[in-house]
Amino acid sequence: MSAIRKTLEQHVEIPGICFIRKPDGAMRCTLQAGYGGEHRHFYSGELRNGVRTGTSWPRRPGGKQAG
């Protein structure tokens, strides 16, 4: 029997990655921690020349990785 461990969303922390959720969806920022500018998810968006264009959204006041 395997135990399924539940982790509440507000306790998720990945050292070295921003990981802040996009307000209207499930995507999370894939940039390194401590960067400046907009949040960005590189593994989404349309495909151009075989590469995803990514999705970005503005920073919001008080936004920080939960921990």
N, C-alpha and C positions, 0 to 999 in steps of 0.2 A: 504494500500500500504506500502510495506517495502522498506526502502532505503538500497541499497547495498553499503557498505563502501569499498573503494579501498585503500589498503596500498601498497606503493611501497616497493619492496624487500629490498632496501638499508635502510629502516627505521624500519625493524623488530628487536625488541629486547625483549628477554625473560630473566628477571632477574634470576640469579642463574643457567642458562644453557648456555653452549658454543654456540650451534646452528649455527656453521659455516658450510656452504654447502660444500659437496664433489665436487671437481672441475669438474668431468665428469658425474655428475648426480644430482638428486634432494634430496638425503639424506642429513641430517644435523646431526652434532655431538650432542649426547645426554648426554655427560658428564657434570659435574658441572663446573661452571665458575672458571677460575683460576687454573686449573689442569696442570700438566706437561705431556709431552709425545705426542703420536699420538692422532688424533681425532678418535672418535669411535661412531658408530651407533649400538646400542644393539638390535634393533628390526628387523634386517635383517640377511642375511647369511643362511647357511644350518641349518637344524634341527638335533641336536644330543641329544639323550635321552630326547626328548621332550622340549629341550631348544635351542633357536637360538644362533648361534655362534657369530653373529655380524659381522660388517664390519669395517675396520680401514683404515686410510690413513694418510700420514705424514703431519706434520705442515709445513706451508709455511711462509717465511718471510713476516712480515706485516699483517698476517692474524688476524683479530679481528672481533668480532661481530659488525654488522652494528648498528649504533645508531645515 
